[in-house]
Amino acid sequence: MVPMHDHPGEWASTDPVRLLAIHDTPLSVDEVLRAVGDDAAGGTALFVGTVRNHDGGQDVSALGYSCHPSAQDELRRVAEKVVAEFPVRALAAVHRVGDLRVGDTAVVVAVSCPHRAEAFEACRKLIDELKREVPIWKHQRFSDGTEEWVGAC
């Protein structure tokens, strides 16, 4: 345990990054929430990204995610950046790869912090940086038969 503040209840484990994964199977929101549970956290923020049925004015019929072999390492780097910037008690992020259908869960991230405002900010930073920095690509297929590749995440 490493003391973070004066109150013993604010002691944190040595690594607040509790769960980072890239899966080719369905994701569990419950698993992510369990991973960020922390008795000293007053706020937990969760983001769940799902496959929507449209993009850019076109109907999406399906999509697939693929990733570079370095994606897990980059996910760790992004998580550590968020932990360095915010008073994170616990953090988790999981992303799906493979073929997904409309309505499927594609990404789940969560952060717990001492207070709600910092949990919201840290969670937003986590998903935004994941989308910007982690080499995960989306291949969208549209109902009219066209398709497109979309940059990271």
C-alpha positions in Angstrom: 0.0 0.0 0.0 1.2 3.5 -0.9 -0.2 6.4 1.1 -1.8 9.0 -1.2 -3.1 11.4 1.4 -3.3 11.8 5.2 -6.4 9.6 5.7 -5.6 5.8 5.9 -8.7 5.0 3.9 -7.1 6.8 0.9 -4.2 4.3 0.6 -4.0 2.8 -2.9 -2.6 -0.4 -4.2 0.7 0.0 -6.1 -1.1 -0.2 -9.5 -4.5 1.4 -10.0 -4.6 -0.1 -13.5 -6.7 -3.2 -12.7 -7.9 -4.5 -16.1 -6.7 -3.9 -19.6 -7.7 -6.3 -22.4 -8.5 -6.7 -26.0 -10.9 -9.6 -26.5 -12.4 -11.4 -29.5 -15.3 -12.5 -27.4 -18.3 -10.4 -26.0 -17.3 -7.8 -23.3 -18.7 -7.7 -19.8 -19.7 -4.4 -18.3 -19.9 -6.2 -14.9 -16.3 -7.4 -15.1 -15.1 -3.8 -15.8 -17.2 -2.4 -12.9 -15.9 -5.1 -10.5 -12.3 -4.3 -11.5 -12.7 -0.6 -10.6 -14.4 -1.1 -7.2 -12.6 0.7 -4.5 -13.8 1.6 -1.0 -11.9 4.9 -1.0 -13.5 6.0 -4.3 -16.4 8.4 -4.1 -17.1 8.3 -7.8 -17.0 5.8 -10.5 -17.5 6.8 -14.2 -18.3 4.2 -16.9 -18.4 4.5 -20.6 -19.9 1.7 -22.8 -19.4 2.1 -26.6 -21.8 0.1 -28.8 -22.1 -0.5 -32.5 -24.8 1.9 -33.9 -26.9 1.4 -37.0 -25.7 4.5 -38.8 -22.6 6.6 -39.5 -22.1 9.6 -41.7 -25.6 9.4 -43.1 -25.4 5.8 -44.1 -27.0 2.7 -42.6 -24.4 0.4 -40.9 -25.1 -3.3 -41.3 -22.1 -4.7 -39.5 -18.5 -3.9 -38.7 -15.3 -5.5 -37.7 -12.4 -4.3 -35.4 -8.8 -5.3 -35.9 -5.7 -4.2 -34.0 -2.0 -4.0 -34.4 0.1 -6.4 -32.2 1.2 -3.3 -30.1 -2.4 -2.4 -29.2 -2.2 -3.9 -25.7 1.1 -2.0 -24.9 -0.4 1.2 -26.2 -3.5 0.7 -24.1 -1.3 0.3 -21.1 0.6 3.6 -22.0 -2.7 5.5 -22.3 -4.0 4.1 -19.0 -0.8 5.1 -17.3 -1.1 8.6 -18.7 -4.6 8.9 -17.2 -3.4 7.6 -13.9 -0.5 10.2 -13.9 -2.9 13.1 -14.6 -5.8 12.2 -12.2 -6.2 10.8 -8.7 -7.3 7.4 -10.0 -8.1 4.8 -7.5 -8.8 2.1 -10.1 -9.0 2.0 -13.9 -10.1 -0.6 -16.4 -10.5 -0.7 -20.2 -11.5 -3.5 -22.6 -12.0 -3.4 -26.3 -13.5 -5.9 -28.7 -12.0 -7.1 -31.9 -13.5 -9.3 -34.6 -16.9 -9.1 -36.3 -19.6 -7.3 -34.4 -23.3 -6.6 -35.1 -25.4 -3.5 -34.5 -26.0 -3.3 -30.8 -22.9 -5.2 -29.7 -20.6 -3.7 -27.1 -17.3 -2.6 -28.7 -15.5 -0.9 -25.8 -16.0 -0.5 -22.0 -13.9 1.8 -19.9 -14.3 2.8 -16.2 -12.4 4.9 -13.7 -12.9 5.3 -10.0 -11.6 8.4 -8.2 -12.1 10.0 -4.8 -14.7 12.4 -6.2 -17.2 12.3 -9.1 -15.9 15.3 -11.1 -12.4 13.8 -11.4 -13.9 10.3 -12.2 -15.9 11.9 -15.1 -12.9 13.8 -16.4 -10.5 10.8 -16.1 -13.0 8.4 -17.8 -13.5 10.9 -20.7 -9.7 11.3 -21.1 -9.3 7.5 -21.1 -11.8 6.8 -23.9 -10.7 9.8 -25.9 -7.0 8.8 -25.7 -7.8 5.2 -26.4 -9.6 6.2 -29.6 -6.8 8.5 -30.6 -3.7 6.5 -29.6 -4.4 2.8 -29.5 -4.0 1.1 -33.0 -7.5 -0.4 -33.3 -9.2 0.0 -36.6 -12.9 -0.2 -37.6 -14.1 -1.7 -40.9 -17.7 -0.6 -41.4 -20.0 -2.3 -43.8 -23.1 -0.4 -45.0 -26.5 -1.6 -46.1 -25.9 -0.4 -49.7 -22.9 -2.7 -50.1 -20.2 -0.1 -49.6 -17.6 -0.2 -46.8 -14.9 1.9 -45.2 -12.0 1.7 -42.8 -12.0 4.2 -40.0 -8.8 5.2 -38.2 -7.9 4.3 -34.6 -10.9 2.8 -32.9 
